[in-house]
Structures are given as C-alpha cells and as structure tokens.
C-alpha cells in the first residue's frame, strides 16, 4: 500500500487562471475530489493550454456560485 503524504499548499491570490493544484489549494479541496466532481459533471469548466489544464478565474467564480447552498440539511 502506498504511504500518503500530506501536501502543504500556499493559497494563491486571485489570478487570471489556476492550475489544478492551485485551484484545489485555493478552494480547499483535494485533487481526488476535484476529479470526482469533474466526473460527476459538477466541476468547474476547464481549458487546455498545450498539455496543461487550467481553470479561468471566471470559471472558478461560476463554480463557486453553482456550489453554494442556501440552507444546510438538518
């Protein structure tokens, strides 16, 4: 079994586009959750720049609005 290592990330300020690692760090989610959300159709819109996958600031804002809940289930 693979040993898990905790990855420390430094939150990044708002910028025109985030890498997947920066997006996950900035939004407090794991990479596995990011990919699960993408698979389920609940992830942010992504763009490709060569081999890199980026998330624009606008897509991140739209995703945050979409993920907001108005009230918590009891």
PyMOL Python script that loads the backbone (N, CA, C, O; Angstrom):
from pymol import cmd

cmd.read_pdbstr("""\
ATOM      1  N   UNK A   1       0.841  -1.170   0.000  1.00  0.00           N
ATOM      2  CA  UNK A   1       0.000   0.000   0.000  1.00  0.00           C
ATOM      3  C   UNK A   1       0.889   1.238   0.000  1.00  0.00           C
ATOM      4  O   UNK A   1       1.926   1.280   0.662  1.00  0.00           O
ATOM      5  N   UNK A   2       0.465   2.226  -0.745  1.00  0.00           N
ATOM      6  CA  UNK A   2       1.213   3.475  -0.838  1.00  0.00           C
ATOM      7  C   UNK A   2       1.023   4.319   0.400  1.00  0.00           C
ATOM      8  O   UNK A   2      -0.089   4.434   0.916  1.00  0.00           O
ATOM      9  N   UNK A   3       2.093   4.906   0.875  1.00  0.00           N
ATOM     10  CA  UNK A   3       2.007   5.797   2.024  1.00  0.00           C
ATOM     11  C   UNK A   3       1.543   7.173   1.549  1.00  0.00           C
ATOM     12  O   UNK A   3       2.079   7.725   0.587  1.00  0.00           O
ATOM     13  N   UNK A   4       0.561   7.707   2.224  1.00  0.00           N
ATOM     14  CA  UNK A   4       0.051   9.029   1.867  1.00  0.00           C
ATOM     15  C   UNK A   4       0.897  10.092   2.526  1.00  0.00           C
ATOM     16  O   UNK A   4       1.246   9.988   3.702  1.00  0.00           O
ATOM     17  N   UNK A   5       1.223  11.105   1.769  1.00  0.00           N
ATOM     18  CA  UNK A   5       1.951  12.232   2.329  1.00  0.00           C
ATOM     19  C   UNK A   5       1.056  13.454   2.242  1.00  0.00           C
ATOM     20  O   UNK A   5       0.355  13.657   1.250  1.00  0.00           O
ATOM     21  N   UNK A   6       1.086  14.239   3.259  1.00  0.00           N
ATOM     22  CA  UNK A   6       0.278  15.459   3.285  1.00  0.00           C
ATOM     23  C   UNK A   6       0.987  16.526   2.456  1.00  0.00           C
ATOM     24  O   UNK A   6       2.156  16.828   2.695  1.00  0.00           O
ATOM     25  N   UNK A   7       0.297  17.080   1.508  1.00  0.00           N
ATOM     26  CA  UNK A   7       0.851  18.114   0.654  1.00  0.00           C
ATOM     27  C   UNK A   7       0.445  19.466   1.218  1.00  0.00           C
ATOM     28  O   UNK A   7      -0.742  19.762   1.355  1.00  0.00           O
ATOM     29  N   UNK A   8       1.418  20.264   1.536  1.00  0.00           N
ATOM     30  CA  UNK A   8       1.130  21.607   2.026  1.00  0.00           C
ATOM     31  C   UNK A   8       1.046  22.546   0.837  1.00  0.00           C
ATOM     32  O   UNK A   8       1.882  22.502  -0.065  1.00  0.00           O
ATOM     33  N   UNK A   9       0.051  23.378   0.845  1.00  0.00           N
ATOM     34  CA  UNK A   9      -0.068  24.314  -0.259  1.00  0.00           C
ATOM     35  C   UNK A   9      -0.162  25.722   0.286  1.00  0.00           C
ATOM     36  O   UNK A   9      -0.672  25.964   1.380  1.00  0.00           O
ATOM     37  N   UNK A  10       0.331  26.615  -0.489  1.00  0.00           N
ATOM     38  CA  UNK A  10       0.256  28.025  -0.152  1.00  0.00           C
ATOM     39  C   UNK A  10      -0.874  28.620  -0.968  1.00  0.00           C
ATOM     40  O   UNK A  10      -0.812  28.610  -2.197  1.00  0.00           O
ATOM     41  N   UNK A  11      -1.905  29.139  -0.316  1.00  0.00           N
ATOM     42  CA  UNK A  11      -3.001  29.733  -1.079  1.00  0.00           C
ATOM     43  C   UNK A  11      -2.485  30.812  -2.031  1.00  0.00           C
ATOM     44  O   UNK A  11      -1.608  31.605  -1.687  1.00  0.00           O
ATOM     45  N   UNK A  12      -3.047  30.817  -3.220  1.00  0.00           N
ATOM     46  CA  UNK A  12      -2.621  31.778  -4.232  1.00  0.00           C
ATOM     47  C   UNK A  12      -3.636  32.904  -4.318  1.00  0.00           C
ATOM     48  O   UNK A  12      -4.831  32.668  -4.143  1.00  0.00           O
ATOM     49  N   UNK A  13      -3.187  34.114  -4.581  1.00  0.00           N
ATOM     50  CA  UNK A  13      -4.148  35.211  -4.759  1.00  0.00           C
ATOM     51  C   UNK A  13      -4.930  35.009  -6.061  1.00  0.00           C
ATOM     52  O   UNK A  13      -4.533  34.220  -6.918  1.00  0.00           O
ATOM     53  N   UNK A  14      -6.020  35.714  -6.192  1.00  0.00           N
ATOM     54  CA  UNK A  14      -6.803  35.634  -7.426  1.00  0.00           C
ATOM     55  C   UNK A  14      -5.902  35.951  -8.612  1.00  0.00           C
ATOM     56  O   UNK A  14      -5.103  36.887  -8.570  1.00  0.00           O
ATOM     57  N   UNK A  15      -6.042  35.172  -9.649  1.00  0.00           N
ATOM     58  CA  UNK A  15      -5.238  35.360 -10.857  1.00  0.00           C
ATOM     59  C   UNK A  15      -6.075  34.973 -12.064  1.00  0.00           C
ATOM     60  O   UNK A  15      -7.145  34.385 -11.904  1.00  0.00           O
ATOM     61  N   UNK A  16      -5.612  35.289 -13.277  1.00  0.00           N
ATOM     62  CA  UNK A  16      -6.435  35.019 -14.466  1.00  0.00           C
ATOM     63  C   UNK A  16      -6.793  33.545 -14.658  1.00  0.00           C
ATOM     64  O   UNK A  16      -7.887  33.232 -15.126  1.00  0.00           O
ATOM     65  N   UNK A  17      -5.875  32.635 -14.298  1.00  0.00           N
ATOM     66  CA  UNK A  17      -6.155  31.203 -14.446  1.00  0.00           C
ATOM     67  C   UNK A  17      -5.371  30.424 -13.407  1.00  0.00           C
ATOM     68  O   UNK A  17      -4.257  30.793 -13.037  1.00  0.00           O
ATOM     69  N   UNK A  18      -5.980  29.332 -12.942  1.00  0.00           N
ATOM     70  CA  UNK A  18      -5.357  28.471 -11.942  1.00  0.00           C
ATOM     71  C   UNK A  18      -4.961  27.140 -12.571  1.00  0.00           C
ATOM     72  O   UNK A  18      -5.661  26.640 -13.451  1.00  0.00           O
ATOM     73  N   UNK A  19      -3.855  26.568 -12.130  1.00  0.00           N
ATOM     74  CA  UNK A  19      -3.579  25.176 -12.444  1.00  0.00           C
ATOM     75  C   UNK A  19      -4.519  24.351 -11.565  1.00  0.00           C
ATOM     76  O   UNK A  19      -5.158  24.896 -10.664  1.00  0.00           O
ATOM     77  N   UNK A  20      -4.608  23.069 -11.812  1.00  0.00           N
ATOM     78  CA  UNK A  20      -5.477  22.232 -10.983  1.00  0.00           C
ATOM     79  C   UNK A  20      -5.007  22.270  -9.535  1.00  0.00           C
ATOM     80  O   UNK A  20      -5.823  22.385  -8.620  1.00  0.00           O
ATOM     81  N   UNK A  21      -3.694  22.175  -9.322  1.00  0.00           N
ATOM     82  CA  UNK A  21      -3.157  22.191  -7.955  1.00  0.00           C
ATOM     83  C   UNK A  21      -3.474  23.518  -7.265  1.00  0.00           C
ATOM     84  O   UNK A  21      -3.858  23.523  -6.095  1.00  0.00           O
ATOM     85  N   UNK A  22      -3.319  24.641  -7.969  1.00  0.00           N
ATOM     86  CA  UNK A  22      -3.616  25.950  -7.389  1.00  0.00           C
ATOM     87  C   UNK A  22      -5.101  26.088  -7.096  1.00  0.00           C
ATOM     88  O   UNK A  22      -5.480  26.607  -6.046  1.00  0.00           O
ATOM     89  N   UNK A  23      -5.949  25.627  -8.015  1.00  0.00           N
ATOM     90  CA  UNK A  23      -7.388  25.698  -7.822  1.00  0.00           C
ATOM     91  C   UNK A  23      -7.796  24.918  -6.581  1.00  0.00           C
ATOM     92  O   UNK A  23      -8.562  25.408  -5.752  1.00  0.00           O
ATOM     93  N   UNK A  24      -7.274  23.693  -6.461  1.00  0.00           N
ATOM     94  CA  UNK A  24      -7.613  22.854  -5.311  1.00  0.00           C
ATOM     95  C   UNK A  24      -7.152  23.497  -4.016  1.00  0.00           C
ATOM     96  O   UNK A  24      -7.897  23.516  -3.036  1.00  0.00           O
ATOM     97  N   UNK A  25      -5.944  24.020  -3.995  1.00  0.00           N
ATOM     98  CA  UNK A  25      -5.408  24.667  -2.809  1.00  0.00           C
ATOM     99  C   UNK A  25      -6.240  25.899  -2.457  1.00  0.00           C
ATOM    100  O   UNK A  25      -6.615  26.086  -1.299  1.00  0.00           O
ATOM    101  N   UNK A  26      -6.526  26.724  -3.438  1.00  0.00           N
ATOM    102  CA  UNK A  26      -7.266  27.970  -3.231  1.00  0.00           C
ATOM    103  C   UNK A  26      -8.675  27.706  -2.705  1.00  0.00           C
ATOM    104  O   UNK A  26      -9.215  28.499  -1.934  1.00  0.00           O
ATOM    105  N   UNK A  27      -9.272  26.580  -3.128  1.00  0.00           N
ATOM    106  CA  UNK A  27     -10.648  26.284  -2.748  1.00  0.00           C
ATOM    107  C   UNK A  27     -10.759  25.233  -1.650  1.00  0.00           C
ATOM    108  O   UNK A  27     -11.864  24.847  -1.267  1.00  0.00           O
ATOM    109  N   UNK A  28      -9.628  24.773  -1.148  1.00  0.00           N
ATOM    110  CA  UNK A  28      -9.641  23.852  -0.010  1.00  0.00           C
ATOM    111  C   UNK A  28     -10.194  22.476  -0.309  1.00  0.00           C
ATOM    112  O   UNK A  28     -10.815  21.856   0.553  1.00  0.00           O
ATOM    113  N   UNK A  29      -9.973  21.984  -1.539  1.00  0.00           N
ATOM    114  CA  UNK A  29     -10.429  20.643  -1.886  1.00  0.00           C
ATOM    115  C   UNK A  29      -9.237  19.813  -2.337  1.00  0.00           C
ATOM    116  O   UNK A  29      -8.205  20.357  -2.729  1.00  0.00           O
ATOM    117  N   UNK A  30      -9.383  18.506  -2.280  1.00  0.00           N
ATOM    118  CA  UNK A  30      -8.315  17.614  -2.715  1.00  0.00           C
ATOM    119  C   UNK A  30      -8.391  17.414  -4.226  1.00  0.00           C
ATOM    120  O   UNK A  30      -9.418  17.678  -4.852  1.00  0.00           O
ATOM    121  N   UNK A  31      -7.288  16.944  -4.794  1.00  0.00           N
ATOM    122  CA  UNK A  31      -7.285  16.644  -6.231  1.00  0.00           C
ATOM    123  C   UNK A  31      -8.280  15.530  -6.538  1.00  0.00           C
ATOM    124  O   UNK A  31      -8.956  15.559  -7.566  1.00  0.00           O
ATOM    125  N   UNK A  32      -8.368  14.541  -5.634  1.00  0.00           N
ATOM    126  CA  UNK A  32      -9.298  13.434  -5.895  1.00  0.00           C
ATOM    127  C   UNK A  32     -10.742  13.941  -5.912  1.00  0.00           C
ATOM    128  O   UNK A  32     -11.542  13.494  -6.733  1.00  0.00           O
ATOM    129  N   UNK A  33     -11.080  14.865  -5.016  1.00  0.00           N
ATOM    130  CA  UNK A  33     -12.420  15.446  -5.036  1.00  0.00           C
ATOM    131  C   UNK A  33     -12.628  16.255  -6.313  1.00  0.00           C
ATOM    132  O   UNK A  33     -13.700  16.197  -6.915  1.00  0.00           O
ATOM    133  N   UNK A  34     -11.612  17.007  -6.728  1.00  0.00           N
ATOM    134  CA  UNK A  34     -11.701  17.780  -7.973  1.00  0.00           C
ATOM    135  C   UNK A  34     -12.053  16.861  -9.144  1.00  0.00           C
ATOM    136  O   UNK A  34     -12.973  17.154  -9.908  1.00  0.00           O
ATOM    137  N   UNK A  35     -11.324  15.752  -9.287  1.00  0.00           N
ATOM    138  CA  UNK A  35     -11.576  14.845 -10.404  1.00  0.00           C
ATOM    139  C   UNK A  35     -12.921  14.130 -10.267  1.00  0.00           C
ATOM    140  O   UNK A  35     -13.574  13.849 -11.272  1.00  0.00           O
ATOM    141  N   UNK A  36     -13.341  13.834  -9.037  1.00  0.00           N
ATOM    142  CA  UNK A  36     -14.650  13.224  -8.817  1.00  0.00           C
ATOM    143  C   UNK A  36     -15.754  14.197  -9.239  1.00  0.00           C
ATOM    144  O   UNK A  36     -16.728  13.800  -9.879  1.00  0.00           O
ATOM    145  N   UNK A  37     -15.594  15.483  -8.874  1.00  0.00           N
ATOM    146  CA  UNK A  37     -16.574  16.492  -9.276  1.00  0.00           C
ATOM    147  C   UNK A  37     -16.624  16.615 -10.795  1.00  0.00           C
ATOM    148  O   UNK A  37     -17.709  16.706 -11.370  1.00  0.00           O
ATOM    149  N   UNK A  38     -15.467  16.620 -11.450  1.00  0.00           N
ATOM    150  CA  UNK A  38     -15.446  16.684 -12.917  1.00  0.00           C
ATOM    151  C   UNK A  38     -16.183  15.485 -13.510  1.00  0.00           C
ATOM    152  O   UNK A  38     -17.004  15.636 -14.415  1.00  0.00           O
ATOM    153  N   UNK A  39     -15.886  14.305 -12.996  1.00  0.00           N
ATOM    154  CA  UNK A  39     -16.511  13.084 -13.496  1.00  0.00           C
ATOM    155  C   UNK A  39     -18.026  13.127 -13.333  1.00  0.00           C
ATOM    156  O   UNK A  39     -18.758  12.647 -14.198  1.00  0.00           O
ATOM    157  N   UNK A  40     -18.497  13.701 -12.228  1.00  0.00           N
ATOM    158  CA  UNK A  40     -19.932  13.779 -11.946  1.00  0.00           C
ATOM    159  C   UNK A  40     -20.605  14.978 -12.614  1.00  0.00           C
ATOM    160  O   UNK A  40     -21.804  15.193 -12.437  1.00  0.00           O
ATOM    161  N   UNK A  41     -19.846  15.754 -13.375  1.00  0.00           N
ATOM    162  CA  UNK A  41     -20.419  16.916 -14.053  1.00  0.00           C
ATOM    163  C   UNK A  41     -20.621  18.110 -13.138  1.00  0.00           C
ATOM    164  O   UNK A  41     -21.373  19.025 -13.475  1.00  0.00           O
ATOM    165  N   UNK A  42     -19.954  18.117 -11.970  1.00  0.00           N
ATOM    166  CA  UNK A  42     -20.113  19.196 -11.004  1.00  0.00           C
ATOM    167  C   UNK A  42     -18.856  20.050 -10.861  1.00  0.00           C
ATOM    168  O   UNK A  42     -18.805  20.942 -10.014  1.00  0.00           O
ATOM    169  N   UNK A  43     -17.864  19.787 -11.666  1.00  0.00           N
ATOM    170  CA  UNK A  43     -16.610  20.527 -11.575  1.00  0.00           C
ATOM    171  C   UNK A  43     -16.664  21.828 -12.351  1.00  0.00           C
ATOM    172  O   UNK A  43     -17.638  22.099 -13.053  1.00  0.00           O
ATOM    173  N   UNK A  44     -15.621  22.629 -12.226  1.00  0.00           N
ATOM    174  CA  UNK A  44     -15.570  23.881 -12.979  1.00  0.00           C
ATOM    175  C   UNK A  44     -15.253  23.616 -14.453  1.00  0.00           C
ATOM    176  O   UNK A  44     -14.739  22.557 -14.812  1.00  0.00           O
ATOM    177  N   UNK A  45     -15.568  24.587 -15.285  1.00  0.00           N
ATOM    178  CA  UNK A  45     -15.165  24.498 -16.689  1.00  0.00           C
ATOM    179  C   UNK A  45     -13.644  24.567 -16.732  1.00  0.00           C
ATOM    180  O   UNK A  45     -13.037  25.328 -15.978  1.00  0.00           O
ATOM    181  N   UNK A  46     -13.031  23.788 -17.598  1.00  0.00           N
ATOM    182  CA  UNK A  46     -11.574  23.785 -17.721  1.00  0.00           C
ATOM    183  C   UNK A  46     -11.189  24.166 -19.144  1.00  0.00           C
ATOM    184  O   UNK A  46     -11.989  24.052 -20.072  1.00  0.00           O
ATOM    185  N   UNK A  47      -9.951  24.620 -19.296  1.00  0.00           N
ATOM    186  CA  UNK A  47      -9.430  24.926 -20.622  1.00  0.00           C
ATOM    187  C   UNK A  47      -8.067  24.267 -20.756  1.00  0.00           C
ATOM    188  O   UNK A  47      -7.363  24.080 -19.764  1.00  0.00           O
ATOM    189  N   UNK A  48      -7.700  23.920 -21.967  1.00  0.00           N
ATOM    190  CA  UNK A  48      -6.414  23.290 -22.219  1.00  0.00           C
ATOM    191  C   UNK A  48      -5.489  24.304 -22.882  1.00  0.00           C
ATOM    192  O   UNK A  48      -5.875  25.012 -23.813  1.00  0.00           O
ATOM    193  N   UNK A  49      -4.257  24.355 -22.378  1.00  0.00           N
ATOM    194  CA  UNK A  49      -3.206  25.182 -22.974  1.00  0.00           C
ATOM    195  C   UNK A  49      -2.038  24.230 -23.213  1.00  0.00           C
ATOM    196  O   UNK A  49      -1.217  23.999 -22.325  1.00  0.00           O
ATOM    197  N   UNK A  50      -1.976  23.685 -24.419  1.00  0.00           N
ATOM    198  CA  UNK A  50      -0.999  22.630 -24.675  1.00  0.00           C
ATOM    199  C   UNK A  50      -1.399  21.414 -23.864  1.00  0.00           C
ATOM    200  O   UNK A  50      -2.521  20.924 -23.987  1.00  0.00           O
ATOM    201  N   UNK A  51      -0.490  20.924 -23.039  1.00  0.00           N
ATOM    202  CA  UNK A  51      -0.795  19.772 -22.185  1.00  0.00           C
ATOM    203  C   UNK A  51      -1.340  20.187 -20.825  1.00  0.00           C
ATOM    204  O   UNK A  51      -1.783  19.340 -20.049  1.00  0.00           O
ATOM    205  N   UNK A  52      -1.310  21.477 -20.534  1.00  0.00           N
ATOM    206  CA  UNK A  52      -1.777  21.965 -19.221  1.00  0.00           C
ATOM    207  C   UNK A  52      -3.286  22.115 -19.209  1.00  0.00           C
ATOM    208  O   UNK A  52      -3.908  22.478 -20.207  1.00  0.00           O
ATOM    209  N   UNK A  53      -3.852  21.827 -18.059  1.00  0.00           N
ATOM    210  CA  UNK A  53      -5.274  22.058 -17.826  1.00  0.00           C
ATOM    211  C   UNK A  53      -5.384  23.219 -16.852  1.00  0.00           C
ATOM    212  O   UNK A  53      -4.792  23.197 -15.774  1.00  0.00           O
ATOM    213  N   UNK A  54      -6.149  24.235 -17.242  1.00  0.00           N
ATOM    214  CA  UNK A  54      -6.289  25.437 -16.424  1.00  0.00           C
ATOM    215  C   UNK A  54      -7.762  25.726 -16.168  1.00  0.00           C
ATOM    216  O   UNK A  54      -8.637  25.312 -16.928  1.00  0.00           O
ATOM    217  N   UNK A  55      -8.012  26.436 -15.094  1.00  0.00           N
ATOM    218  CA  UNK A  55      -9.352  26.884 -14.747  1.00  0.00           C
ATOM    219  C   UNK A  55      -9.312  28.404 -14.684  1.00  0.00           C
ATOM    220  O   UNK A  55      -8.569  28.972 -13.884  1.00  0.00           O
ATOM    221  N   UNK A  56     -10.101  29.063 -15.517  1.00  0.00           N
ATOM    222  CA  UNK A  56     -10.094  30.523 -15.533  1.00  0.00           C
ATOM    223  C   UNK A  56     -10.718  31.066 -14.251  1.00  0.00           C
ATOM    224  O   UNK A  56     -11.474  30.372 -13.570  1.00  0.00           O
ATOM    225  N   UNK A  57     -10.394  32.302 -13.939  1.00  0.00           N
ATOM    226  CA  UNK A  57     -10.962  32.943 -12.756  1.00  0.00           C
ATOM    227  C   UNK A  57     -12.487  33.003 -12.885  1.00  0.00           C
ATOM    228  O   UNK A  57     -13.203  32.794 -11.906  1.00  0.00           O
ATOM    229  N   UNK A  58     -12.975  33.284 -14.077  1.00  0.00           N
ATOM    230  CA  UNK A  58     -14.420  33.348 -14.303  1.00  0.00           C
ATOM    231  C   UNK A  58     -15.074  31.982 -14.071  1.00  0.00           C
ATOM    232  O   UNK A  58     -16.146  31.901 -13.472  1.00  0.00           O
ATOM    233  N   UNK A  59     -14.429  30.908 -14.545  1.00  0.00           N
ATOM    234  CA  UNK A  59     -14.973  29.562 -14.346  1.00  0.00           C
ATOM    235  C   UNK A  59     -14.969  29.200 -12.863  1.00  0.00           C
ATOM    236  O   UNK A  59     -15.893  28.546 -12.379  1.00  0.00           O
ATOM    237  N   UNK A  60     -13.928  29.627 -12.142  1.00  0.00           N
ATOM    238  CA  UNK A  60     -13.854  29.364 -10.702  1.00  0.00           C
ATOM    239  C   UNK A  60     -14.982  30.097  -9.974  1.00  0.00           C
ATOM    240  O   UNK A  60     -15.621  29.528  -9.088  1.00  0.00           O
ATOM    241  N   UNK A  61     -15.229  31.357 -10.343  1.00  0.00           N
ATOM    242  CA  UNK A  61     -16.310  32.131  -9.721  1.00  0.00           C
ATOM    243  C   UNK A  61     -17.664  31.500 -10.015  1.00  0.00           C
ATOM    244  O   UNK A  61     -18.510  31.381  -9.128  1.00  0.00           O
ATOM    245  N   UNK A  62     -17.861  31.099 -11.258  1.00  0.00           N
ATOM    246  CA  UNK A  62     -19.115  30.460 -11.651  1.00  0.00           C
ATOM    247  C   UNK A  62     -19.306  29.158 -10.870  1.00  0.00           C
ATOM    248  O   UNK A  62     -20.410  28.879 -10.403  1.00  0.00           O
ATOM    249  N   UNK A  63     -18.257  28.368 -10.724  1.00  0.00           N
ATOM    250  CA  UNK A  63     -18.315  27.105  -9.983  1.00  0.00           C
ATOM    251  C   UNK A  63     -18.678  27.351  -8.515  1.00  0.00           C
ATOM    252  O   UNK A  63     -19.498  26.632  -7.944  1.00  0.00           O
ATOM    253  N   UNK A  64     -18.059  28.376  -7.908  1.00  0.00           N
ATOM    254  CA  UNK A  64     -18.362  28.684  -6.509  1.00  0.00           C
ATOM    255  C   UNK A  64     -19.833  29.043  -6.333  1.00  0.00           C
ATOM    256  O   UNK A  64     -20.475  28.588  -5.387  1.00  0.00           O
ATOM    257  N   UNK A  65     -20.367  29.855  -7.241  1.00  0.00           N
ATOM    258  CA  UNK A  65     -21.790  30.229  -7.169  1.00  0.00           C
ATOM    259  C   UNK A  65     -22.672  28.983  -7.326  1.00  0.00           C
ATOM    260  O   UNK A  65     -23.668  28.825  -6.619  1.00  0.00           O
ATOM    261  N   UNK A  66     -22.300  28.109  -8.253  1.00  0.00           N
ATOM    262  CA  UNK A  66     -23.074  26.902  -8.505  1.00  0.00           C
ATOM    263  C   UNK A  66     -23.054  25.962  -7.298  1.00  0.00           C
ATOM    264  O   UNK A  66     -24.033  25.262  -7.040  1.00  0.00           O
ATOM    265  N   UNK A  67     -21.947  25.944  -6.561  1.00  0.00           N
ATOM    266  CA  UNK A  67     -21.795  25.032  -5.426  1.00  0.00           C
ATOM    267  C   UNK A  67     -22.386  25.577  -4.129  1.00  0.00           C
ATOM    268  O   UNK A  67     -22.508  24.837  -3.152  1.00  0.00           O
ATOM    269  N   UNK A  68     -22.753  26.851  -4.102  1.00  0.00           N
ATOM    270  CA  UNK A  68     -23.319  27.427  -2.889  1.00  0.00           C
ATOM    271  C   UNK A  68     -24.671  26.784  -2.580  1.00  0.00           C
ATOM    272  O   UNK A  68     -25.451  26.464  -3.477  1.00  0.00           O
ATOM    273  N   UNK A  69     -24.920  26.606  -1.288  1.00  0.00           N
ATOM    274  CA  UNK A  69     -26.222  26.107  -0.850  1.00  0.00           C
ATOM    275  C   UNK A  69     -26.897  27.202  -0.045  1.00  0.00           C
ATOM    276  O   UNK A  69     -26.230  27.980   0.638  1.00  0.00           O
ATOM    277  N   UNK A  70     -28.217  27.263  -0.124  1.00  0.00           N
ATOM    278  CA  UNK A  70     -28.924  28.324   0.598  1.00  0.00           C
ATOM    279  C   UNK A  70     -29.198  27.936   2.040  1.00  0.00           C
ATOM    280  O   UNK A  70     -29.256  28.800   2.914  1.00  0.00           O
ATOM    281  N   UNK A  71     -29.367  26.649   2.296  1.00  0.00           N
ATOM    282  CA  UNK A  71     -29.546  26.222   3.689  1.00  0.00           C
ATOM    283  C   UNK A  71     -29.006  24.814   3.837  1.00  0.00           C
ATOM    284  O   UNK A  71     -29.019  24.023   2.893  1.00  0.00           O
ATOM    285  N   UNK A  72     -28.531  24.515   5.030  1.00  0.00           N
ATOM    286  CA  UNK A  72     -27.973  23.203   5.308  1.00  0.00           C
ATOM    287  C   UNK A  72     -29.080  22.239   5.713  1.00  0.00           C
ATOM    288  O   UNK A  72     -30.033  22.611   6.398  1.00  0.00           O
ATOM    289  N   UNK A  73     -28.934  21.009   5.281  1.00  0.00           N
ATOM    290  CA  UNK A  73     -29.919  19.980   5.678  1.00  0.00           C
ATOM    291  C   UNK A  73     -29.746  19.664   7.161  1.00  0.00           C
ATOM    292  O   UNK A  73     -28.623  19.601   7.662  1.00  0.00           O
ATOM    293  N   UNK A  74     -30.835  19.471   7.840  1.00  0.00           N
ATOM    294  CA  UNK A  74     -30.777  19.198   9.283  1.00  0.00           C
ATOM    295  C   UNK A  74     -30.483  17.740   9.568  1.00  0.00           C
ATOM    296  O   UNK A  74     -30.401  17.342  10.730  1.00  0.00           O
TER     297      UNK A  74
END
""", "prot")
cmd.dss("prot")
cmd.show_as("cartoon", "prot")
cmd.util.cbc("prot")
cmd.orient("prot")
